[in-house]
Amino acid sequence: MSVVVQKRMKASSPVELSPDDARQIYEVAMVEILEALCRTGGWQLPKGLGTFSVQTLRETRRRHPQTGELVKVPEREKVFFKAGKRLTDRLKTGKGLIP
């Protein structure tokens, strides 16, 4: 983690967390999000922040950049994030997420 990020976290965060505690919170959050995506195909953050969803990308054909040969790319699933209005408004005003 960069020094700038560490200073920003200390200046704006009312809660003191050790790096290990923050890492554990992150790990738990990621597990919850991934389980919800696998179970339901989507996961919504608190109101106005955004939504994660799983979308299926259809099979396509692409050219290999070195040989020019046509290559079949199989159908696959991909995770998408759509930012909510509250999040985009905060970022557009330059205030960031922390009040």
TIMI-2910 file (N, C-alpha, C, CB; in pm, 1 decimal, decimal comma, always signed):
<rs>
+----------+----------+----------+----------+----------+----------+----------+----------+----------+----------+----------+----------+------+
!      n_x !      n_y !      n_z !     ca_x !     ca_y !     ca_z !      c_x !      c_y !      c_z !     cb_x !     cb_y !     cb_z ! resn !
+----------+----------+----------+----------+----------+----------+----------+----------+----------+----------+----------+----------+------+
!    +85,6 !   -117,3 !     +0,0 !     +0,0 !     +0,0 !     +0,0 !    +90,4 !   +124,0 !     +0,0 !    -97,5 !     -0,4 !   +123,6 !  Met !
!    +55,1 !   +222,1 !    -83,1 !   +139,7 !   +340,0 !    -96,0 !   +126,8 !   +430,0 !    +26,5 !   +103,8 !   +417,6 !   -222,9 !  Ser !
!   +224,8 !   +515,0 !    +46,1 !   +226,0 !   +609,0 !   +158,2 !   +109,1 !   +706,1 !   +147,4 !   +359,2 !   +686,2 !   +163,0 !  Val !
!    +76,6 !   +748,6 !    +25,5 !    -34,3 !   +842,4 !     +4,4 !   -165,4 !   +780,1 !    +50,4 !    -43,8 !   +883,4 !   -144,3 !  Val !
!   -186,5 !   +653,5 !    +13,2 !   -309,4 !   +584,1 !    +52,1 !   -314,5 !   +567,9 !   +203,1 !   -319,1 !   +446,5 !    -17,0 !  Val !
!   -202,8 !   +532,7 !   +264,1 !   -199,5 !   +516,8 !   +409,7 !   -232,1 !   +648,0 !   +480,1 !    -62,3 !   +465,8 !   +454,7 !  Gln !
!   -175,3 !   +759,4 !   +432,4 !   -204,5 !   +889,5 !   +493,3 !   -350,9 !   +926,4 !   +475,5 !   -115,4 !   +998,4 !   +432,7 !  Lys !
!   -405,2 !   +900,3 !   +357,0 !   -546,1 !   +930,6 !   +329,0 !   -636,6 !   +849,9 !   +421,0 !   -580,1 !   +901,1 !   +181,1 !  Arg !
!   -603,5 !   +723,3 !   +441,2 !   -684,9 !   +638,5 !   +527,6 !   -681,4 !   +688,6 !   +671,8 !   -636,5 !   +493,2 !   +520,8 !  Met !
!   -563,9 !   +727,6 !   +719,2 !   -553,0 !   +776,3 !   +856,2 !   -625,5 !   +909,3 !   +874,3 !   -406,5 !   +791,2 !   +895,2 !  Lys !
!   -616,9 !   +997,0 !   +775,5 !   -678,3 !  +1129,0 !   +786,3 !   -830,2 !  +1122,6 !   +778,2 !   -625,3 !  +1219,9 !   +677,6 !  Ala !
!   -884,6 !  +1027,7 !   +701,5 !  -1028,4 !  +1027,6 !   +678,0 !  -1103,1 !   +918,4 !   +752,9 !  -1054,8 !  +1013,6 !   +532,8 !  Ser !
!  -1033,9 !   +827,1 !   +814,6 !  -1099,4 !   +715,1 !   +878,5 !  -1109,8 !   +734,8 !  +1029,2 !  -1025,3 !   +587,3 !   +847,7 !  Ser !
!  -1233,5 !   +738,6 !  +1082,1 !  -1248,5 !   +752,6 !  +1225,8 !  -1216,9 !   +623,2 !  +1300,2 !  -1388,5 !   +797,6 !  +1258,5 !  Pro !
!  -1210,8 !   +511,2 !  +1230,1 !  -1185,5 !   +381,8 !  +1291,5 !  -1039,8 !   +344,3 !  +1269,4 !  -1280,1 !   +273,1 !  +1233,9 !  Val !
!   -973,2 !   +308,6 !  +1376,3 !   -833,9 !   +265,6 !  +1365,8 !   -831,2 !   +115,2 !  +1341,9 !   -752,9 !   +303,2 !  +1494,0 !  Glu !
!   -778,4 !    +73,7 !  +1228,3 !   -766,6 !    -67,3 !  +1195,1 !   -621,2 !   -100,6 !  +1167,9 !   -854,4 !   -103,1 !  +1073,8 !  Leu !
!   -581,0 !   -214,3 !  +1217,2 !   -446,5 !   -260,6 !  +1183,6 !   -450,7 !   -314,3 !  +1041,1 !   -395,8 !   -370,4 !  +1284,7 !  Ser !
!   -337,9 !   -320,6 !   +974,7 !   -336,5 !   -376,5 !   +839,1 !   -393,3 !   -519,0 !   +833,9 !   -194,2 !   -376,2 !   +784,6 !  Pro !
!   -367,9 !   -598,2 !   +937,2 !   -420,6 !   -734,9 !   +940,0 !   -572,8 !   -735,1 !   +951,1 !   -359,4 !   -813,4 !  +1056,6 !  Asp !
!   -629,1 !   -646,2 !  +1034,8 !   -774,2 !   -636,7 !  +1047,5 !   -837,2 !   -592,9 !   +915,4 !   -812,0 !   -538,7 !  +1159,7 !  Asp !
!   -777,4 !   -494,7 !   +850,6 !   -829,2 !   -446,2 !   +722,4 !   -824,1 !   -557,0 !   +617,4 !   -749,0 !   -323,2 !   +674,4 !  Ala !
!   -716,7 !   -634,4 !   +617,7 !   -702,2 !   -744,9 !   +522,6 !   -810,1 !   -850,1 !   +547,8 !   -561,0 !   -808,5 !   +533,4 !  Arg !
!   -837,7 !   -880,8 !   +674,6 !   -940,6 !   -979,5 !   +707,4 !  -1078,8 !   -931,1 !   +664,6 !   -939,8 !  -1009,6 !   +857,7 !  Gln !
!  -1108,6 !   -803,3 !   +686,8 !  -1236,7 !   -746,5 !   +644,4 !  -1250,0 !   -756,4 !   +493,1 !  -1249,7 !   -599,4 !   +690,4 !  Ile !
!  -1143,2 !   -723,7 !   +422,1 !  -1143,3 !   -733,2 !   +276,3 !  -1169,0 !   -876,4 !   +230,6 !  -1010,2 !   -682,9 !   +219,6 !  Tyr !
!  -1098,9 !   -971,8 !   +291,3 !  -1114,2 !  -1113,3 !   +253,6 !  -1257,8 !  -1160,5 !   +275,6 !  -1016,8 !  -1201,8 !   +334,4 !  Glu !
!  -1316,9 !  -1126,3 !   +389,8 !  -1454,1 !  -1167,2 !   +419,4 !  -1550,6 !  -1104,1 !   +318,7 !  -1493,0 !  -1127,4 !   +564,2 !  Val !
!  -1531,8 !   -975,8 !   +288,1 !  -1618,8 !   -907,1 !   +192,4 !  -1609,6 !   -972,2 !    +54,7 !  -1581,8 !   -757,9 !   +183,1 !  Ala !
!  -1489,2 !  -1005,1 !    +10,2 !  -1472,1 !  -1067,3 !   -120,5 !  -1537,4 !  -1204,9 !   -126,1 !  -1324,2 !  -1078,7 !   -154,4 !  Met !
!  -1523,7 !  -1283,1 !    -18,6 !  -1586,8 !  -1415,2 !    -14,7 !  -1738,5 !  -1400,8 !    -24,2 !  -1547,5 !  -1491,2 !   +114,8 !  Val !
!  -1794,9 !  -1305,7 !    +50,1 !  -1939,9 !  -1284,1 !    +47,4 !  -1987,5 !  -1243,1 !    -91,9 !  -1979,8 !  -1177,1 !   +150,0 !  Glu !
!  -1916,6 !  -1150,6 !   -154,3 !  -1954,0 !  -1104,3 !   -288,2 !  -1946,1 !  -1220,1 !   -387,3 !  -1862,3 !   -987,6 !   -333,9 !  Ile !
!  -1837,7 !  -1296,5 !   -384,8 !  -1821,0 !  -1407,5 !   -478,5 !  -1925,9 !  -1515,4 !   -458,0 !  -1682,4 !  -1467,6 !   -464,4 !  Leu !
!  -1958,8 !  -1547,1 !   -332,2 !  -2061,5 !  -1647,3 !   -305,6 !  -2197,6 !  -1600,3 !   -356,2 !  -2068,6 !  -1678,3 !   -155,4 !  Glu !
!  -2229,3 !  -1472,0 !   -335,3 !  -2356,4 !  -1418,2 !   -382,5 !  -2362,0 !  -1419,4 !   -534,8 !  -2377,4 !  -1275,6 !   -329,5 !  Ala !
!  -2251,6 !  -1386,1 !   -600,0 !  -2248,2 !  -1388,4 !   -746,8 !  -2269,5 !  -1529,9 !   -800,2 !  -2114,5 !  -1332,6 !   -798,2 !  Leu !
!  -2207,4 !  -1627,7 !   -736,4 !  -2222,9 !  -1766,3 !   -780,8 !  -2364,2 !  -1816,9 !   -753,8 !  -2120,5 !  -1856,8 !   -711,2 !  Cys !
!  -2421,1 !  -1777,0 !   -641,0 !  -2552,3 !  -1825,0 !   -600,4 !  -2665,7 !  -1760,2 !   -679,6 !  -2572,4 !  -1799,9 !   -453,2 !  Arg !
!  -2660,7 !  -1626,9 !   -694,5 !  -2774,8 !  -1555,5 !   -752,6 !  -2743,2 !  -1483,2 !   -882,6 !  -2827,2 !  -1456,9 !   -654,1 !  Thr !
!  -2617,0 !  -1471,3 !   -917,0 !  -2580,5 !  -1401,0 !  -1039,9 !  -2571,6 !  -1250,5 !  -1023,4 !  -2679,3 !  -1432,6 !  -1147,0 !  Gly !
!  -2583,8 !  -1200,5 !   -900,7 !  -2573,3 !  -1056,5 !   -877,9 !  -2556,6 !  -1024,7 !   -730,9 !  -2695,4 !   -985,1 !   -932,3 !  Gly !
!  -2511,4 !   -903,6 !   -702,1 !  -2494,9 !   -860,2 !   -564,0 !  -2500,2 !   -708,6 !   -562,2 !  -2361,2 !   -913,0 !   -502,5 !  Trp !
!  -2585,8 !   -653,2 !   -477,7 !  -2603,6 !   -508,5 !   -473,1 !  -2538,8 !   -451,2 !   -347,5 !  -2753,1 !   -472,1 !   -477,8 !  Gln !
!  -2460,5 !   -346,3 !   -367,5 !  -2402,6 !   -273,2 !   -256,1 !  -2511,8 !   -190,7 !   -189,9 !  -2285,2 !   -183,0 !   -302,9 !  Leu !
!  -2485,2 !   -130,5 !    -73,2 !  -2587,2 !    -45,1 !    -12,4 !  -2639,5 !    +57,4 !   -112,6 !  -2530,7 !    +26,1 !   +111,1 !  Pro !
!  -2762,6 !    +99,9 !    -91,8 !  -2835,6 !   +183,8 !   -186,7 !  -2751,3 !   +297,1 !   -245,8 !  -2956,4 !   +241,9 !   -119,3 !  Lys !
!  -2751,5 !   +302,5 !   -377,7 !  -2685,6 !   +410,6 !   -448,4 !  -2538,4 !   +390,7 !   -479,8 !  -2699,7 !   +531,4 !   -371,3 !  Gly !
!  -2476,5 !   +283,3 !   -428,5 !  -2334,0 !   +263,6 !   -454,3 !  -2306,0 !   +182,6 !   -579,5 !  -2270,4 !   +196,4 !   -337,2 !  Leu !
!  -2386,7 !    +80,3 !   -605,8 !  -2365,9 !     +5,3 !   -728,4 !  -2405,5 !   -139,6 !   -716,6 !  -2223,9 !    +14,0 !   -769,5 !  Gly !
!  -2388,6 !   -212,3 !   -828,1 !  -2429,8 !   -351,6 !   -835,7 !  -2325,7 !   -432,5 !   -911,9 !  -2567,8 !   -364,2 !   -902,6 !  Thr !
!  -2294,5 !   -550,8 !   -859,8 !  -2213,0 !   -648,8 !   -930,5 !  -2307,9 !   -745,9 !   -999,0 !  -2114,7 !   -723,6 !   -833,4 !  Phe !
!  -2273,8 !   -787,1 !  -1120,1 !  -2355,3 !   -886,6 !  -1189,4 !  -2265,2 !   -977,1 !  -1272,1 !  -2461,9 !   -818,5 !  -1279,2 !  Ser !
!  -2317,4 !  -1095,5 !  -1301,4 !  -2246,4 !  -1191,6 !  -1385,7 !  -2317,8 !  -1195,0 !  -1519,9 !  -2241,0 !  -1334,9 !  -1319,6 !  Val !
!  -2243,2 !  -1176,5 !  -1627,2 !  -2300,7 !  -1179,9 !  -1760,7 !  -2225,9 !  -1282,6 !  -1844,7 !  -2295,4 !  -1040,0 !  -1827,0 !  Gln !
!  -2299,2 !  -1348,9 !  -1930,5 !  -2240,0 !  -1449,1 !  -2018,8 !  -2201,3 !  -1382,9 !  -2150,3 !  -2338,2 !  -1567,3 !  -2043,3 !  Thr !
!  -2075,2 !  -1398,6 !  -2186,4 !  -2026,1 !  -1347,5 !  -2314,3 !  -2031,2 !  -1461,4 !  -2414,8 !  -1880,7 !  -1289,4 !  -2301,6 !  Leu !
!  -2092,5 !  -1438,0 !  -2529,6 !  -2110,7 !  -1544,8 !  -2627,9 !  -1978,7 !  -1582,5 !  -2694,5 !  -2212,3 !  -1502,3 !  -2733,9 !  Arg !
!  -1981,0 !  -1698,2 !  -2756,1 !  -1863,8 !  -1747,7 !  -2828,4 !  -1833,6 !  -1655,1 !  -2946,5 !  -1886,4 !  -1893,8 !  -2877,5 !  Glu !
!  -1706,7 !  -1624,5 !  -2967,0 !  -1666,8 !  -1538,2 !  -3078,4 !  -1544,8 !  -1596,3 !  -3148,7 !  -1637,0 !  -1395,0 !  -3028,8 !  Thr !
!  -1512,3 !  -1536,5 !  -3260,8 !  -1390,0 !  -1571,7 !  -3333,5 !  -1301,9 !  -1446,9 !  -3339,4 !  -1422,4 !  -1625,9 !  -3478,6 !  Arg !
!  -1176,3 !  -1465,3 !  -3311,0 !  -1079,5 !  -1355,3 !  -3312,8 !   -957,7 !  -1397,7 !  -3393,9 !  -1037,9 !  -1314,4 !  -3168,0 !  Arg !
!   -882,6 !  -1298,8 !  -3437,0 !   -757,8 !  -1326,3 !  -3509,4 !   -640,3 !  -1328,7 !  -3412,5 !   -733,8 !  -1220,6 !  -3620,0 !  Arg !
!   -554,3 !  -1429,4 !  -3431,0 !   -431,1 !  -1436,5 !  -3353,8 !   -340,8 !  -1324,7 !  -3404,6 !   -361,7 !  -1578,1 !  -3366,5 !  His !
!   -288,7 !  -1237,2 !  -3315,9 !   -214,0 !  -1120,4 !  -3362,2 !    -83,6 !  -1151,7 !  -3436,5 !   -183,0 !  -1034,2 !  -3245,9 !  Pro !
!    -20,3 !  -1263,8 !  -3405,8 !   +107,1 !  -1294,1 !  -3470,6 !    +90,5 !  -1373,1 !  -3599,8 !   +195,5 !  -1370,8 !  -3375,9 !  Gln !
!     -6,5 !  -1466,3 !  -3601,0 !    -20,4 !  -1552,7 !  -3718,6 !   -134,2 !  -1511,2 !  -3809,7 !    -40,9 !  -1694,9 !  -3675,5 !  Thr !
!   -228,7 !  -1434,0 !  -3760,8 !   -344,1 !  -1393,3 !  -3838,7 !   -449,7 !  -1502,6 !  -3849,8 !   -300,4 !  -1351,5 !  -3975,5 !  Gly !
!   -424,5 !  -1615,4 !  -3784,7 !   -515,7 !  -1729,2 !  -3787,6 !   -642,5 !  -1698,8 !  -3706,3 !   -445,6 !  -1855,5 !  -3732,8 !  Glu !
!   -758,5 !  -1744,4 !  -3755,0 !   -883,0 !  -1728,5 !  -3680,0 !   -884,1 !  -1826,8 !  -3563,6 !  -1006,8 !  -1750,4 !  -3771,8 !  Leu !
!   -916,2 !  -1774,5 !  -3444,8 !   -918,2 !  -1855,9 !  -3323,7 !  -1057,3 !  -1845,6 !  -3262,1 !   -807,7 !  -1810,2 !  -3222,1 !  Val !
!  -1110,0 !  -1958,7 !  -3218,2 !  -1241,8 !  -1960,6 !  -3154,4 !  -1225,0 !  -1929,7 !  -3005,8 !  -1312,7 !  -2098,7 !  -3174,8 !  Lys !
!  -1297,3 !  -1827,2 !  -2957,1 !  -1296,4 !  -1792,1 !  -2814,8 !  -1427,0 !  -1846,1 !  -2756,8 !  -1281,9 !  -1634,4 !  -2791,7 !  Val !
!  -1420,1 !  -1940,4 !  -2662,1 !  -1541,7 !  -2002,8 !  -2610,7 !  -1628,5 !  -1907,7 !  -2529,4 !  -1505,8 !  -2121,5 !  -2526,6 !  Pro !
!  -1754,6 !  -1945,5 !  -2513,6 !  -1847,0 !  -1870,4 !  -2429,1 !  -1792,7 !  -1869,9 !  -2286,2 !  -1991,2 !  -1931,7 !  -2434,2 !  Glu !
!  -1809,1 !  -1757,3 !  -2217,1 !  -1756,2 !  -1746,8 !  -2081,2 !  -1839,5 !  -1648,5 !  -2000,5 !  -1608,2 !  -1703,1 !  -2082,9 !  Arg !
!  -1821,7 !  -1654,0 !  -1869,9 !  -1891,4 !  -1561,5 !  -1781,2 !  -1793,0 !  -1458,4 !  -1730,2 !  -1958,3 !  -1636,2 !  -1663,5 !  Glu !
!  -1844,0 !  -1336,4 !  -1709,2 !  -1759,4 !  -1226,5 !  -1665,4 !  -1835,3 !  -1144,8 !  -1562,0 !  -1715,7 !  -1138,0 !  -1785,2 !  Lys !
!  -1762,0 !  -1093,7 !  -1462,8 !  -1823,2 !  -1010,3 !  -1359,3 !  -1818,0 !   -865,1 !  -1404,1 !  -1751,5 !  -1028,6 !  -1222,0 !  Val !
!  -1931,8 !   -796,2 !  -1394,0 !  -1941,6 !   -655,4 !  -1428,3 !  -1982,2 !   -576,3 !  -1304,0 !  -2042,8 !   -633,3 !  -1543,8 !  Phe !
!  -1942,6 !   -449,4 !  -1299,7 !  -1985,1 !   -359,1 !  -1192,5 !  -2046,3 !   -235,7 !  -1255,8 !  -1865,6 !   -320,7 !  -1098,9 !  Phe !
!  -2164,9 !   -201,0 !  -1209,5 !  -2230,6 !    -78,1 !  -1255,3 !  -2242,3 !    +13,7 !  -1134,8 !  -2372,5 !   -107,1 !  -1319,7 !  Lys !
!  -2175,8 !   +127,5 !  -1142,6 !  -2177,7 !   +223,3 !  -1032,1 !  -2315,6 !   +285,8 !  -1019,7 !  -2070,9 !   +332,6 !  -1052,3 !  Ala !
!  -2358,3 !   +306,3 !   -895,3 !  -2487,2 !   +369,0 !   -868,9 !  -2478,3 !   +520,8 !   -878,2 !  -2538,4 !   +328,2 !   -731,8 !  Gly !
!  -2593,8 !   +585,2 !   -872,9 !  -2601,0 !   +730,4 !   -886,1 !  -2525,7 !   +801,7 !   -773,8 !  -2746,3 !   +775,4 !   -887,7 !  Lys !
!  -2542,7 !   +754,8 !   -652,0 !  -2476,1 !   +819,3 !   -537,4 !  -2323,7 !   +815,7 !   -553,1 !  -2517,2 !   +750,0 !   -405,3 !  Arg !
!  -2272,4 !   +701,6 !   -594,5 !  -2128,3 !   +686,9 !   -613,2 !  -2077,4 !   +777,1 !   -724,6 !  -2093,4 !   +541,7 !   -643,8 !  Leu !
!  -2144,3 !   +775,8 !   -839,4 !  -2098,2 !   +858,4 !   -951,7 !  -2109,3 !  +1007,0 !   -920,2 !  -2178,4 !   +826,1 !  -1077,8 !  Thr !
!  -2214,7 !  +1046,9 !   -849,9 !  -2228,2 !  +1188,3 !   -812,3 !  -2115,4 !  +1232,5 !   -720,6 !  -2362,6 !  +1212,8 !   -744,2 !  Asp !
!  -2081,1 !  +1149,1 !   -622,6 !  -1972,4 !  +1183,5 !   -530,7 !  -1838,5 !  +1193,9 !   -604,2 !  -1962,8 !  +1079,1 !   -418,5 !  Arg !
!  -1816,0 !  +1104,7 !   -696,9 !  -1689,5 !  +1108,4 !   -770,7 !  -1682,6 !  +1226,3 !   -867,3 !  -1670,0 !   +978,6 !   -847,0 !  Leu !
!  -1796,7 !  +1263,9 !   -927,1 !  -1799,1 !  +1377,2 !  -1018,6 !  -1773,0 !  +1509,3 !   -946,0 !  -1932,9 !  +1383,0 !  -1090,5 !  Lys !
!  -1820,0 !  +1521,0 !   -822,5 !  -1800,6 !  +1645,3 !   -747,5 !  -1660,7 !  +1654,8 !   -689,0 !  -1903,5 !  +1656,1 !   -636,3 !  Thr !
!  -1587,1 !  +1544,8 !   -692,3 !  -1450,4 !  +1546,1 !   -640,2 !  -1441,9 !  +1530,7 !   -489,5 !  -1383,2 !  +1672,6 !   -679,7 !  Gly !
!  -1553,0 !  +1497,2 !   -424,9 !  -1553,9 !  +1481,5 !   -278,6 !  -1505,0 !  +1345,6 !   -234,8 !  -1692,7 !  +1504,2 !   -224,5 !  Lys !
!  -1505,4 !  +1249,2 !   -323,7 !  -1465,8 !  +1114,6 !   -286,4 !  -1577,8 !  +1044,2 !   -211,9 !  -1339,6 !  +1117,9 !   -201,5 !  Gly !
!  -1549,1 !   +929,1 !   -155,8 !  -1652,1 !   +851,5 !    -88,4 !  -1665,4 !   +885,2 !    +58,8 !  -1623,6 !   +706,1 !   -103,4 !  Leu !
!  -1561,8 !   +937,3 !   +117,5 !  -1563,1 !   +964,1 !   +260,5 !  -1607,7 !  +1107,3 !   +284,5 !  -1424,1 !   +938,9 !   +322,9 !  Ile !
!  -1717,2 !  +1126,1 !   +361,1 !  -1769,1 !  +1263,2 !   +381,9 !  -1674,1 !  +1352,7 !   +457,7 !  -1899,7 !  +1258,2 !   +455,7 !  Pro !
+----------+----------+----------+----------+----------+----------+----------+----------+----------+----------+----------+----------+------+
</rs>
